[in-house]
Amino acid sequence: MAVDGCGVVCKYILIFFNIIFALVGFAFLGLGLWLRFSENTRGIFDIESVNSSAFVIGVTVMIALGLVMLVVVTVGDYGVCSEKRCALSVFSVLLTFLAIAEGVVGFLAFTKREEVGFRMGEFYTSLYTLYATSGDPALAVTLTFIHKMLDCCGITGVPIIEIAKKTCPKSDNFFKSIVMDSCPKIILTVFDSKASLVMGIFLGTGALLIVALICSVTLSNKIRQAASAPQYIILTQTAPSPTGFHPPPHDFMYTSHPDPNPVVFTPLTVANLPAASIPAANLPAASIPAAQA
C-alpha cells in the first residue's frame, strides 16, 4: 500500500538510519569476532589476569552490541520496506530499549569515568602486548588508529625505543618526534577531562534513536490510515436518458466499489400490475367481475 506526506519522509529517514546502523553493527561484530577467534588473540581468553579480563569483556561487548544492532536493522528494514505494522511495532520496542540503554550507559560512564578510563587503559595494554609478541598486521592497523586518534605513541611515549614505533603518528614538530604522550596515560585522563563530551555522545546517540522511534510510530500510523481508506476511485459519466429525463446537475458520479452485476428495476405499467392492487374505479369495464357490475 502507498503512503504519502510524512509517511514517505519517515520511510526514507528510517532506511538511511538502518544503513548507518548496519555498517556500525557489522564493524563491531567483525572486529569482535576477529579478536575472539584470531590465532594471535585466541589464547588470551584462557589467561586469568586483570588485563585479559578487561580484554575479554571488551571483545564480548563488541560482539553482543554488533549482533543486537544487526537484529534491530533486520526487523526495521523488513517493517519499513514491506510496510508491516507488526514488524514496525517490534522495531519501535527495540529502539525504545536501546535509547534507554544509551542514556543509562552515558550516565554511568560520566559518574564512573575514572574506572572506565582504567579499564580502557587495560584493554589498550592487552592489544599492545599482543602486537609486541606476534606482530599481527591487523593489530598494527588497530594500534595505528588508536595512536592517531589520541596523538600518542605506545606504552613509553618515546618513538625511538618503542616496539610499536611503526604505528606511531608522524609529527612535523621536532620535540614530538622525540617524545610523545604515553597512550595509557592519555586514555586514563581523556575520560576524566572529556567526561561531559563522552556523555554528550551517548545522549546524542540516544536522541537519534528517539527520532527513529518517532518516525517508526508515524509510519505505522500512516500505514493504518492508508489501509482503512479506499484504494481507488472510479469516475463514471452518466449517459443521457432516452426519455428526456435529466438527472440532477452532476457531471460525474463517484463510486469506490462499483457493482459488476447491477440490479435493473423495470417500471411496471398498468397492464403488468396485479389486479388486487388497482382500484376498481380505474379498471376497464370489461375487466370488472359480473358480481360487482
C-alpha positions in Angstrom: 0.0 0.0 0.0 1.1 3.5 -0.7 1.8 6.2 2.0 2.3 9.9 1.4 3.3 13.0 3.1 5.0 12.4 6.5 4.9 8.7 5.9 7.2 8.9 2.8 9.7 11.2 4.7 9.8 8.9 7.7 10.2 5.9 5.5 13.4 7.3 3.8 14.7 8.5 7.2 14.4 5.0 8.6 16.1 3.5 5.6 19.0 5.9 5.9 19.2 5.2 9.7 19.2 1.4 9.1 22.0 1.7 6.6 24.2 3.6 9.1 23.2 1.3 11.9 24.0 -1.8 9.8 27.5 -0.5 8.9 28.3 0.2 12.5 26.9 -3.2 13.6 29.0 -5.1 11.0 32.1 -3.2 12.1 31.6 -4.1 15.8 30.7 -7.7 15.0 33.6 -8.2 12.6 36.2 -6.7 14.9 34.8 -8.6 17.9 34.8 -11.9 16.1 38.3 -11.3 14.7 39.7 -10.5 18.2 37.9 -13.6 19.6 38.9 -16.2 17.0 42.2 -14.9 15.6 45.2 -17.1 16.0 47.1 -14.4 17.7 44.4 -13.4 20.2 42.6 -16.6 20.8 45.0 -17.7 23.6 44.3 -14.6 25.7 40.8 -15.8 26.6 42.4 -18.7 28.5 44.6 -16.4 30.6 43.3 -15.4 34.0 44.7 -11.9 34.7 43.4 -8.4 35.1 44.5 -7.4 31.6 42.9 -10.4 29.9 39.6 -9.9 31.8 39.3 -6.4 30.5 40.2 -7.6 27.0 37.6 -10.4 27.2 34.9 -8.0 28.4 35.6 -5.6 25.7 35.5 -8.2 22.9 32.3 -9.7 24.3 30.6 -6.3 24.4 31.7 -5.7 20.8 30.2 -9.0 19.6 27.0 -8.6 21.6 26.5 -5.0 20.5 27.1 -5.9 16.9 24.5 -8.7 17.0 21.9 -6.5 18.7 22.4 -3.8 16.1 22.0 -6.2 13.2 18.9 -7.7 14.7 17.4 -4.3 15.1 18.3 -3.3 11.5 16.8 -6.6 10.1 13.5 -6.0 11.8 13.4 -2.4 10.9 14.2 -2.9 7.2 11.6 -5.6 7.0 8.9 -3.4 8.6 9.8 -0.3 6.5 10.2 -1.9 3.1 7.2 -4.3 3.4 5.2 -1.7 5.4 4.2 -4.3 8.0 2.8 -2.7 11.2 3.7 -5.7 13.4 7.4 -5.5 12.4 7.4 -1.8 12.9 5.9 -2.3 16.4 8.8 -4.7 17.3 11.2 -2.2 15.8 9.8 0.6 18.0 10.1 -1.5 21.1 13.8 -2.4 20.4 14.6 1.3 19.7 13.0 2.2 23.0 15.2 -0.2 24.9 18.3 0.9 23.0 17.5 4.6 23.7 17.1 3.9 27.4 20.3 1.8 27.5 22.2 4.6 25.8 21.1 7.1 28.4 22.0 4.7 31.3 25.4 3.9 29.9 26.2 7.5 29.3 25.2 8.4 32.8 27.3 5.5 34.3 30.3 6.5 32.1 30.1 10.0 33.4 29.8 9.1 37.0 32.4 6.3 36.9 34.8 7.9 34.4 37.9 7.0 36.4 37.1 3.3 36.4 36.1 3.4 32.7 39.4 5.0 31.8 41.3 2.5 33.8 39.5 -0.4 32.0 40.1 1.1 28.6 43.8 1.5 29.5 44.0 -2.2 30.4 42.3 -3.0 27.0 44.9 -1.0 25.2 47.8 -2.6 27.1 46.4 -6.0 26.1 46.4 -5.0 22.4 49.9 -3.6 22.6 51.2 -6.7 24.3 49.7 -9.0 21.7 51.2 -6.9 18.9 54.6 -6.9 20.6 54.6 -10.7 20.8 53.0 -11.6 17.4 53.5 -8.6 15.1 50.0 -9.2 13.6 49.3 -6.7 10.8 45.6 -6.4 11.8 46.7 -5.4 15.4 49.1 -2.9 13.8 46.2 -1.3 12.0 44.2 -1.1 15.2 47.0 0.5 17.1 47.7 2.9 14.3 44.1 4.1 14.5 44.2 4.5 18.3 47.6 6.3 18.2 46.4 8.8 15.5 43.1 9.4 17.3 44.7 10.1 20.7 48.0 11.5 19.3 50.1 9.2 21.4 52.8 6.6 21.0 52.8 3.2 22.7 53.5 2.5 26.3 56.5 4.7 26.8 55.7 7.6 24.5 59.3 7.6 23.1 59.1 6.6 19.4 62.8 5.7 19.2 62.6 2.9 21.7 59.1 1.9 21.1 58.4 -1.6 19.8 55.3 -0.4 18.0 57.0 2.8 16.6 55.7 2.0 13.1 52.2 2.6 14.4 53.0 5.9 16.0 51.8 9.1 14.1 54.4 11.2 12.2 54.8 14.7 13.5 56.4 17.8 12.0 57.3 19.0 15.4 60.8 18.1 16.4 60.1 17.7 20.1 57.1 15.5 19.4 59.1 13.3 17.1 61.4 12.5 20.1 58.9 12.4 23.0 55.2 12.0 22.8 52.4 11.2 25.3 52.0 7.7 26.6 48.8 6.1 25.4 47.8 4.5 28.7 48.2 7.9 30.4 46.2 9.6 27.7 43.4 7.1 27.9 43.2 7.4 31.7 42.9 11.2 31.5 40.7 11.5 28.4 37.7 10.1 30.2 38.2 12.4 33.2 38.9 15.6 31.2 36.3 14.9 28.5 33.6 13.1 30.5 31.0 15.6 29.5 31.8 15.1 25.8 31.6 11.3 26.2 28.2 11.7 28.0 27.1 14.0 25.2 28.0 11.4 22.6 25.9 8.8 24.4 22.9 11.2 24.8 23.2 12.3 21.2 23.0 8.7 20.0 20.0 8.2 22.3 18.4 11.3 20.7 18.9 9.8 17.2 17.3 6.6 18.4 14.3 8.6 19.7 14.0 10.4 16.3 14.0 7.0 14.6 11.4 5.8 17.1 9.1 8.8 16.3 9.5 8.1 12.5 8.6 4.4 13.1 5.4 5.3 15.0 4.4 7.9 12.4 5.0 5.4 9.6 2.9 2.8 11.3 0.0 5.2 11.8 0.2 6.3 8.1 0.1 2.6 7.1 -3.0 2.1 9.2 -4.7 5.1 7.7 -3.9 4.0 4.2 -5.3 0.5 4.9 -8.6 1.9 6.2 -9.1 4.3 3.2 -10.5 3.2 -0.2 -7.7 2.1 -2.5 -9.1 3.6 -5.7 -11.9 5.8 -7.0 -13.6 5.3 -10.4 -15.2 8.2 -12.2 -18.1 7.4 -14.4 -20.1 9.8 -16.5 -23.9 9.5 -16.6 -25.4 8.8 -20.0 -28.3 10.9 -21.2 -31.7 9.4 -20.7 -33.6 8.4 -23.9 -36.9 9.6 -22.4 -35.7 13.1 -22.0 -35.3 12.8 -18.2 -32.2 14.6 -16.9 -30.6 13.7 -13.6 -29.6 16.3 -11.1 -26.8 18.6 -12.5 -23.8 16.5 -11.5 -21.2 15.8 -14.2 -19.7 12.8 -12.5 -20.8 10.1 -10.1 -18.2 8.9 -7.6 -18.1 5.3 -6.5 -15.4 3.5 -4.7 -16.7 -0.1 -5.3 -18.7 -0.4 -8.5 -21.1 -3.4 -8.6 -20.2 -5.6 -11.5 -23.8 -7.0 -11.7 -26.2 -4.1 -11.1 -29.8 -4.8 -10.4 -32.1 -3.1 -13.0 -35.7 -2.3 -12.0 -38.1 -2.3 -14.9 -41.1 0.2 -14.5 -44.4 -1.6 -14.3 -47.3 -0.5 -16.5 -50.9 -0.7 -15.6 -51.2 -3.9 -17.6 -48.5 -5.6 -15.6 -49.8 -4.6 -12.1 -51.8 -7.2 -10.1 -55.5 -6.7 -10.3 -55.8 -6.6 -6.5 -53.5 -3.6 -6.2 -55.6 -1.5 -8.7 -58.7 0.3 -7.5 -61.9 -0.9 -9.1 -62.7 2.6 -10.4 -59.5 2.6 -12.5 -60.1 -0.8 -14.1 -61.7 -1.1 -17.6 -65.4 -2.1 -17.7 -64.6 -5.5 -19.3 -62.3 -6.5 -16.5 -64.8 -5.9 -13.7 -66.4 -9.2 -12.4 -70.1 -9.7 -13.1 -70.9 -9.8 -9.4 -69.5 -6.3 -8.9 -71.1 -5.0 -12.1 
